[in-house]
């Protein structure tokens, strides 16, 4: 637990958060597509 803050700081400041945002956006788009296909049937 001593390096938890350092790990979070390195993850958020090390250029990983844009990937997390990108993955989240892709998942939301995929979910919308699936829901649209279900509602069309």
Phi and psi in radians as a Rosetta constraint file:
Dihedral C 1 N 2 CA 2 C 2 CIRCULARHARMONIC -1.155 0.35
Dihedral N 2 CA 2 C 2 N 3 CIRCULARHARMONIC -0.645 0.35
Dihedral C 2 N 3 CA 3 C 3 CIRCULARHARMONIC -1.778 0.35
Dihedral N 3 CA 3 C 3 N 4 CIRCULARHARMONIC 0.320 0.35
Dihedral C 3 N 4 CA 4 C 4 CIRCULARHARMONIC -1.117 0.35
Dihedral N 4 CA 4 C 4 N 5 CIRCULARHARMONIC -0.776 0.35
Dihedral C 4 N 5 CA 5 C 5 CIRCULARHARMONIC -1.141 0.35
Dihedral N 5 CA 5 C 5 N 6 CIRCULARHARMONIC -0.684 0.35
Dihedral C 5 N 6 CA 6 C 6 CIRCULARHARMONIC -1.177 0.35
Dihedral N 6 CA 6 C 6 N 7 CIRCULARHARMONIC -0.629 0.35
Dihedral C 6 N 7 CA 7 C 7 CIRCULARHARMONIC -1.167 0.35
Dihedral N 7 CA 7 C 7 N 8 CIRCULARHARMONIC -0.782 0.35
Dihedral C 7 N 8 CA 8 C 8 CIRCULARHARMONIC -1.118 0.35
Dihedral N 8 CA 8 C 8 N 9 CIRCULARHARMONIC -0.745 0.35
Dihedral C 8 N 9 CA 9 C 9 CIRCULARHARMONIC -1.102 0.35
Dihedral N 9 CA 9 C 9 N 10 CIRCULARHARMONIC -0.693 0.35
Dihedral C 9 N 10 CA 10 C 10 CIRCULARHARMONIC -1.212 0.35
Dihedral N 10 CA 10 C 10 N 11 CIRCULARHARMONIC -0.626 0.35
Dihedral C 10 N 11 CA 11 C 11 CIRCULARHARMONIC -1.238 0.35
Dihedral N 11 CA 11 C 11 N 12 CIRCULARHARMONIC -0.784 0.35
Dihedral C 11 N 12 CA 12 C 12 CIRCULARHARMONIC -1.285 0.35
Dihedral N 12 CA 12 C 12 N 13 CIRCULARHARMONIC -0.590 0.35
Dihedral C 12 N 13 CA 13 C 13 CIRCULARHARMONIC -1.689 0.35
Dihedral N 13 CA 13 C 13 N 14 CIRCULARHARMONIC -0.079 0.35
Dihedral C 13 N 14 CA 14 C 14 CIRCULARHARMONIC -1.659 0.35
Dihedral N 14 CA 14 C 14 N 15 CIRCULARHARMONIC 0.227 0.35
Dihedral C 14 N 15 CA 15 C 15 CIRCULARHARMONIC 1.499 0.35
Dihedral N 15 CA 15 C 15 N 16 CIRCULARHARMONIC 0.223 0.35
Dihedral C 15 N 16 CA 16 C 16 CIRCULARHARMONIC -1.513 0.35
Dihedral N 16 CA 16 C 16 N 17 CIRCULARHARMONIC -0.481 0.35
Dihedral C 16 N 17 CA 17 C 17 CIRCULARHARMONIC -1.117 0.35
Dihedral N 17 CA 17 C 17 N 18 CIRCULARHARMONIC -0.559 0.35
Dihedral C 17 N 18 CA 18 C 18 CIRCULARHARMONIC -1.080 0.35
Dihedral N 18 CA 18 C 18 N 19 CIRCULARHARMONIC -0.585 0.35
Dihedral C 18 N 19 CA 19 C 19 CIRCULARHARMONIC -1.175 0.35
Dihedral N 19 CA 19 C 19 N 20 CIRCULARHARMONIC -0.695 0.35
Dihedral C 19 N 20 CA 20 C 20 CIRCULARHARMONIC -1.098 0.35
Dihedral N 20 CA 20 C 20 N 21 CIRCULARHARMONIC -0.727 0.35
Dihedral C 20 N 21 CA 21 C 21 CIRCULARHARMONIC -1.131 0.35
Dihedral N 21 CA 21 C 21 N 22 CIRCULARHARMONIC -0.759 0.35
Dihedral C 21 N 22 CA 22 C 22 CIRCULARHARMONIC -1.080 0.35
Dihedral N 22 CA 22 C 22 N 23 CIRCULARHARMONIC -0.790 0.35
Dihedral C 22 N 23 CA 23 C 23 CIRCULARHARMONIC -1.094 0.35
Dihedral N 23 CA 23 C 23 N 24 CIRCULARHARMONIC -0.728 0.35
Dihedral C 23 N 24 CA 24 C 24 CIRCULARHARMONIC -1.076 0.35
Dihedral N 24 CA 24 C 24 N 25 CIRCULARHARMONIC -0.789 0.35
Dihedral C 24 N 25 CA 25 C 25 CIRCULARHARMONIC -1.085 0.35
Dihedral N 25 CA 25 C 25 N 26 CIRCULARHARMONIC -0.756 0.35
Dihedral C 25 N 26 CA 26 C 26 CIRCULARHARMONIC -1.095 0.35
Dihedral N 26 CA 26 C 26 N 27 CIRCULARHARMONIC -0.705 0.35
Dihedral C 26 N 27 CA 27 C 27 CIRCULARHARMONIC -1.126 0.35
Dihedral N 27 CA 27 C 27 N 28 CIRCULARHARMONIC -0.707 0.35
Dihedral C 27 N 28 CA 28 C 28 CIRCULARHARMONIC -1.125 0.35
Dihedral N 28 CA 28 C 28 N 29 CIRCULARHARMONIC -0.775 0.35
Dihedral C 28 N 29 CA 29 C 29 CIRCULARHARMONIC -1.079 0.35
Dihedral N 29 CA 29 C 29 N 30 CIRCULARHARMONIC -0.771 0.35
Dihedral C 29 N 30 CA 30 C 30 CIRCULARHARMONIC -1.069 0.35
Dihedral N 30 CA 30 C 30 N 31 CIRCULARHARMONIC -0.744 0.35
Dihedral C 30 N 31 CA 31 C 31 CIRCULARHARMONIC -1.089 0.35
Dihedral N 31 CA 31 C 31 N 32 CIRCULARHARMONIC -0.734 0.35
Dihedral C 31 N 32 CA 32 C 32 CIRCULARHARMONIC -1.097 0.35
Dihedral N 32 CA 32 C 32 N 33 CIRCULARHARMONIC -0.735 0.35
Dihedral C 32 N 33 CA 33 C 33 CIRCULARHARMONIC -1.095 0.35
Dihedral N 33 CA 33 C 33 N 34 CIRCULARHARMONIC -0.787 0.35
Dihedral C 33 N 34 CA 34 C 34 CIRCULARHARMONIC -1.089 0.35
Dihedral N 34 CA 34 C 34 N 35 CIRCULARHARMONIC -0.755 0.35
Dihedral C 34 N 35 CA 35 C 35 CIRCULARHARMONIC -1.153 0.35
Dihedral N 35 CA 35 C 35 N 36 CIRCULARHARMONIC -0.666 0.35
Dihedral C 35 N 36 CA 36 C 36 CIRCULARHARMONIC -1.129 0.35
Dihedral N 36 CA 36 C 36 N 37 CIRCULARHARMONIC -0.715 0.35
Dihedral C 36 N 37 CA 37 C 37 CIRCULARHARMONIC -1.130 0.35
Dihedral N 37 CA 37 C 37 N 38 CIRCULARHARMONIC -0.684 0.35
Dihedral C 37 N 38 CA 38 C 38 CIRCULARHARMONIC -1.162 0.35
Dihedral N 38 CA 38 C 38 N 39 CIRCULARHARMONIC -0.703 0.35
Dihedral C 38 N 39 CA 39 C 39 CIRCULARHARMONIC -1.285 0.35
Dihedral N 39 CA 39 C 39 N 40 CIRCULARHARMONIC -0.430 0.35
Dihedral C 39 N 40 CA 40 C 40 CIRCULARHARMONIC -1.313 0.35
Dihedral N 40 CA 40 C 40 N 41 CIRCULARHARMONIC -0.509 0.35
